[in-house]
Amino acid sequence: MSTSKTIVKGTLTVLSFLVAGSVIGYLFRLLLARTLSIEDFGLYYAIFAFVSVIYGLKGVGFGTAIVRYVTECKLNNDQQGIKNLLTTFFLIQFGLSAIFTLVVLFFAPQIASEHFHTTKAIIPLIILTIAFLVTTFTTTFKGLFNAYQHMGYHSLVDFLQSFLTLILTIPLFFLTKTVLAPATATLVAYAFTMVWSFWIANKLFPIIKTPTKVTKDSAKKLFGFVLPTALGSLGVSILKSLDTVTLTQFSTLSNVALYNVALPTAQLLRIIPRALTQTLLPVISEQHIKKSGQLPQLLKNTYAISFAVITPLVLLFLIFPELIITTIFGPTFVGAALSLRFLSIAMLFASFALINQYLLLGLDKPKAYAITTITGTVITIILNIVLVKRYGLTGISIATLLSNLLLCVLTFWSVSRIINFQLPWSSWMKTLLASALFIITVTFMKSILHTNRYAEAIIASGIAGIVYLAMIHTLKVLTIEEVKKLLQRTPTP
């Protein structure tokens, strides 16, 4: 299959599962929001964020390293090398996970009392800690699926975990309407997904059954890539959940609940960039190994298209935050509306930072990735602590916006030092012009419509969307022909 077809097919596959997974994730949050008290809702996500940070440490750069070097072994037809890399990867991951698990289990009462400020957190903390230990196995298989560009199976892993967690939580709520229900469902769902992943990998890859050993060469390859990447990956891991952890420590569980309603809503804006980057990573690695010269143009067009697609969605979140929050989660969570506004803008910057981070890793520049990410992480920690203590929920939202803006700038700067390319300023300016007309159209339609708020939002957004697309097409920011040219520029093997 040609590289362009691989990108298109992979991106559409990942995008489909990301959209479906987001829907499932929303249904799960909706179920919890409608069933648990706001404090218990906040407690579940506070524990989940804490465990995510702890177990994120075990993956510092290894997942990306697996994709990078399995791709290289594939091109060299080195099947034994692939198996050795996978075994080394798994043993390192499992060893670190086991250590973290023992520490958390031993200090669970103290952690519950000092960090979560309630003893109700002890048992759910233990359950979710064990659940994350199970993901060590699943992560290994995900890396293998990604490296071989089986994006369907790669994406299905996360979707299956989310889907099973939702389905299992429903009957468990008949037994107990506490945090124990979703925590137990998470553990069972993760365990089932682990078994399913092994079964699929065993069918797809005969190398799973071959003898293997941990070699110095495999360890050297992994650590050679991981050591400079580790700090950057550690930063990404911390950034994912640090805000919730900080809120838990310095604010209330109610604010944790509101933030964990606003943040995943805003993160819907990153679905398309996430799908694109997960597909591009092995492709970029392959083209880098082949010394392809087409990446600058590919990158420029990716920036232009991403901005044109994401911007109108950000505007909708800025205009209708109360409607979005109350429709999905109910009036109890309307206090998350202002936070959603800040976080929606943050996701625009985060999308570009994500694209740049994957590009740096795909180009075998882990040091540049580490420097930019860890710098952003340190500043984020400072902003979180300072702003949360003074402004609570609004403070953490502003801190997230500023940190993502900084990370976006830093990653653009790093990429510009490696690849000689031009940012699509002309396309961006045209997109901003179309966005201004989008806002004017929505404002005008809201002023003349006299109906219920749902009909008003749908009609105003629909007409404004048509105006936006017409402007994008007229200004030649995004056309079908341009997308085709983008794909045609991508070299084939």
Solvent accessible surface area in square Angstrom, and as a share of the most:
residue,aa,sasa,rsa
1,M,148,0.66
2,S,26,0.17
3,T,8,0.04
4,S,20,0.13
5,K,131,0.56
6,T,22,0.13
7,I,12,0.06
8,V,53,0.30
9,K,122,0.52
10,G,6,0.06
11,T,21,0.12
12,L,103,0.51
13,T,35,0.20
14,V,0,0.00
15,L,41,0.20
16,S,69,0.45
17,F,54,0.23
18,L,23,0.12
19,V,69,0.40
20,A,35,0.27
21,G,17,0.16
22,S,24,0.16
23,V,81,0.47
24,I,20,0.10
25,G,24,0.23
26,Y,25,0.09
27,L,81,0.40
28,F,19,0.08
29,R,42,0.15
30,L,50,0.25
31,L,41,0.20
32,L,0,0.00
33,A,13,0.10
34,R,141,0.51
35,T,38,0.22
36,L,12,0.06
37,S,60,0.38
38,I,41,0.21
39,E,82,0.37
40,D,15,0.08
41,F,0,0.00
42,G,0,0.00
43,L,2,0.01
44,Y,5,0.02
45,Y,15,0.06
46,A,0,0.00
47,I,0,0.00
48,F,57,0.24
49,A,9,0.07
50,F,31,0.13
51,V,2,0.01
52,S,28,0.18
53,V,26,0.15
54,I,39,0.20
55,Y,7,0.03
56,G,21,0.20
57,L,55,0.28
58,K,13,0.06
59,G,28,0.27
60,V,24,0.14
61,G,2,0.02
62,F,5,0.02
63,G,30,0.29
64,T,26,0.15
65,A,0,0.00
66,I,0,0.00
67,V,4,0.02
68,R,20,0.07
69,Y,30,0.11
70,V,0,0.00
71,T,1,0.01
72,E,43,0.19
73,C,4,0.02
74,K,60,0.25
75,L,79,0.39
76,N,105,0.54
77,N,116,0.59
78,D,60,0.31
79,Q,77,0.34
80,Q,84,0.37
81,G,14,0.14
82,I,0,0.00
83,K,20,0.08
84,N,13,0.07
85,L,3,0.01
86,L,10,0.05
87,T,27,0.16
88,T,3,0.02
89,F,1,0.00
90,F,48,0.20
91,L,93,0.46
92,I,33,0.17
93,Q,1,0.00
94,F,76,0.32
95,G,32,0.31
96,L,58,0.29
97,S,0,0.00
98,A,31,0.24
99,I,101,0.51
100,F,42,0.17
101,T,8,0.05
102,L,121,0.60
103,V,75,0.43
104,V,6,0.03
105,L,59,0.29
106,F,152,0.63
107,F,91,0.38
108,A,0,0.00
109,P,65,0.41
110,Q,98,0.44
111,I,29,0.14
112,A,0,0.00
113,S,57,0.37
114,E,125,0.56
115,H,20,0.09
116,F,0,0.00
117,H,105,0.47
118,T,31,0.18
119,T,99,0.57
120,K,119,0.50
121,A,0,0.00
122,I,43,0.22
123,I,102,0.52
124,P,4,0.02
125,L,0,0.00
126,I,55,0.28
127,I,28,0.14
128,L,0,0.00
129,T,0,0.00
130,I,65,0.33
131,A,0,0.00
132,F,24,0.10
133,L,37,0.18
134,V,22,0.13
135,T,20,0.12
136,T,0,0.00
137,F,67,0.28
138,T,4,0.02
139,T,42,0.24
140,T,12,0.07
141,F,24,0.10
142,K,43,0.18
143,G,9,0.08
144,L,1,0.01
145,F,0,0.00
146,N,12,0.06
147,A,0,0.00
148,Y,49,0.19
149,Q,48,0.21
150,H,66,0.30
151,M,9,0.04
152,G,28,0.27
153,Y,73,0.28
154,H,17,0.07
155,S,9,0.06
156,L,43,0.21
157,V,1,0.00
158,D,66,0.34
159,F,42,0.18
160,L,27,0.14
161,Q,22,0.10
162,S,40,0.26
163,F,76,0.32
164,L,33,0.17
165,T,10,0.06
166,L,15,0.07
167,I,76,0.38
168,L,54,0.27
169,T,0,0.00
170,I,76,0.39
171,P,70,0.44
172,L,41,0.20
173,F,12,0.05
174,F,167,0.69
175,L,146,0.73
176,T,41,0.24
177,K,127,0.54
178,T,55,0.32
179,V,5,0.03
180,L,62,0.31
181,A,1,0.01
182,P,0,0.00
183,A,0,0.00
184,T,45,0.26
185,A,0,0.00
186,T,1,0.01
187,L,43,0.22
188,V,74,0.42
189,A,0,0.00
190,Y,22,0.08
191,A,35,0.27
192,F,112,0.47
193,T,0,0.00
194,M,45,0.20
195,V,91,0.53
196,W,40,0.14
197,S,0,0.00
198,F,101,0.42
199,W,138,0.48
200,I,13,0.07
201,A,0,0.00
202,N,45,0.23
203,K,129,0.55
204,L,59,0.30
205,F,9,0.04
206,P,102,0.64
207,I,13,0.07
208,I,32,0.16
209,K,145,0.62
210,T,52,0.30
211,P,119,0.75
212,T,55,0.32
213,K,136,0.58
214,V,77,0.44
215,T,31,0.18
216,K,184,0.78
217,D,88,0.45
218,S,5,0.03
219,A,26,0.20
220,K,156,0.66
221,K,57,0.24
222,L,0,0.00
223,F,79,0.33
224,G,51,0.49
225,F,3,0.01
226,V,3,0.02
227,L,119,0.59
228,P,30,0.19
229,T,0,0.00
230,A,19,0.15
231,L,100,0.50
232,G,0,0.00
233,S,17,0.11
234,L,41,0.21
235,G,0,0.00
236,V,37,0.22
237,S,14,0.09
238,I,31,0.16
239,L,42,0.21
240,K,144,0.61
241,S,11,0.07
242,L,26,0.13
243,D,10,0.05
244,T,4,0.03
245,V,27,0.16
246,T,8,0.05
247,L,0,0.00
248,T,2,0.01
249,Q,73,0.32
250,F,87,0.36
251,S,25,0.16
252,T,79,0.46
253,L,33,0.17
254,S,35,0.23
255,N,37,0.19
256,V,0,0.00
257,A,0,0.00
258,L,24,0.12
259,Y,0,0.00
260,N,10,0.05
261,V,0,0.00
262,A,0,0.00
263,L,17,0.08
264,P,16,0.10
265,T,1,0.00
266,A,0,0.00
267,Q,66,0.29
268,L,57,0.28
269,L,6,0.03
270,R,51,0.18
271,I,18,0.09
272,I,65,0.33
273,P,0,0.00
274,R,86,0.31
275,A,0,0.00
276,L,32,0.16
277,T,2,0.01
278,Q,32,0.14
279,T,2,0.01
280,L,11,0.06
281,L,9,0.04
282,P,1,0.00
283,V,5,0.03
284,I,7,0.03
285,S,0,0.00
286,E,26,0.12
287,Q,9,0.04
288,H,59,0.27
289,I,60,0.31
290,K,88,0.37
291,K,174,0.74
292,S,29,0.19
293,G,63,0.61
294,Q,74,0.33
295,L,14,0.07
296,P,40,0.25
297,Q,65,0.29
298,L,24,0.12
299,L,9,0.04
300,K,63,0.27
301,N,9,0.05
302,T,8,0.05
303,Y,0,0.00
304,A,5,0.04
305,I,35,0.18
306,S,6,0.04
307,F,20,0.08
308,A,3,0.02
309,V,42,0.24
310,I,1,0.01
311,T,8,0.05
312,P,18,0.12
313,L,71,0.35
314,V,7,0.04
315,L,19,0.10
316,L,45,0.22
317,F,24,0.10
318,L,46,0.23
319,I,41,0.21
320,F,20,0.08
321,P,0,0.00
322,E,71,0.32
323,L,24,0.12
324,I,37,0.19
325,I,0,0.00
326,T,18,0.10
327,T,68,0.39
328,I,44,0.22
329,F,3,0.01
330,G,3,0.02
331,P,105,0.66
332,T,92,0.54
333,F,3,0.01
334,V,68,0.39
335,G,43,0.42
336,A,0,0.00
337,A,7,0.06
338,L,88,0.44
339,S,3,0.02
340,L,0,0.00
341,R,78,0.29
342,F,51,0.21
343,L,0,0.00
344,S,0,0.00
345,I,57,0.29
346,A,0,0.00
347,M,5,0.02
348,L,24,0.12
349,F,52,0.22
350,A,4,0.03
351,S,1,0.00
352,F,10,0.04
353,A,2,0.01
354,L,21,0.11
355,I,6,0.03
356,N,0,0.00
357,Q,13,0.06
358,Y,54,0.21
359,L,6,0.03
360,L,0,0.00
361,L,10,0.05
362,G,0,0.00
363,L,8,0.04
364,D,48,0.25
365,K,82,0.35
366,P,15,0.10
367,K,142,0.60
368,A,24,0.19
369,Y,12,0.04
370,A,8,0.06
371,I,108,0.55
372,T,2,0.01
373,T,0,0.00
374,I,45,0.23
375,T,51,0.30
376,G,1,0.01
377,T,1,0.01
378,V,77,0.44
379,I,61,0.31
380,T,7,0.04
381,I,61,0.31
382,I,98,0.50
383,L,40,0.20
384,N,2,0.01
385,I,65,0.33
386,V,91,0.53
387,L,30,0.15
388,V,4,0.02
389,K,130,0.55
390,R,187,0.68
391,Y,114,0.44
392,G,15,0.15
393,L,21,0.10
394,T,45,0.26
395,G,0,0.00
396,I,0,0.00
397,S,0,0.00
398,I,49,0.25
399,A,0,0.00
400,T,14,0.08
401,L,27,0.13
402,L,74,0.37
403,S,7,0.04
404,N,23,0.12
405,L,69,0.34
406,L,49,0.24
407,L,13,0.06
408,C,8,0.05
409,V,85,0.49
410,L,36,0.18
411,T,0,0.00
412,F,31,0.13
413,W,129,0.45
414,S,6,0.04
415,V,1,0.00
416,S,59,0.38
417,R,172,0.63
418,I,59,0.30
419,I,18,0.09
420,N,145,0.74
421,F,30,0.12
422,Q,134,0.60
423,L,45,0.22
424,P,4,0.03
425,W,147,0.52
426,S,72,0.47
427,S,23,0.15
428,W,26,0.09
429,M,103,0.46
430,K,72,0.30
431,T,0,0.00
432,L,87,0.43
433,L,92,0.46
434,A,0,0.00
435,S,6,0.04
436,A,45,0.35
437,L,58,0.29
438,F,3,0.01
439,I,73,0.37
440,I,108,0.55
441,T,21,0.12
442,V,1,0.00
443,T,83,0.48
444,F,116,0.48
445,M,24,0.11
446,K,74,0.31
447,S,74,0.48
448,I,85,0.43
449,L,37,0.18
450,H,170,0.76
451,T,66,0.38
452,N,89,0.46
453,R,118,0.43
454,Y,94,0.36
455,A,30,0.23
456,E,33,0.15
457,A,10,0.08
458,I,126,0.64
459,I,73,0.37
460,A,0,0.00
461,S,24,0.16
462,G,38,0.37
463,I,66,0.34
464,A,0,0.00
465,G,22,0.21
466,I,121,0.61
467,V,47,0.27
468,Y,7,0.03
469,L,120,0.60
470,A,54,0.42
471,M,41,0.18
472,I,5,0.02
473,H,116,0.52
474,T,94,0.55
475,L,42,0.21
476,K,152,0.64
477,V,1,0.01
478,L,45,0.23
479,T,23,0.14
480,I,127,0.64
481,E,107,0.48
482,E,43,0.20
483,V,52,0.30
484,K,115,0.49
485,K,112,0.47
486,L,17,0.08
487,L,49,0.24
488,Q,141,0.63
489,R,92,0.34
490,T,10,0.06
491,P,42,0.26
492,T,87,0.50
493,P,107,0.67
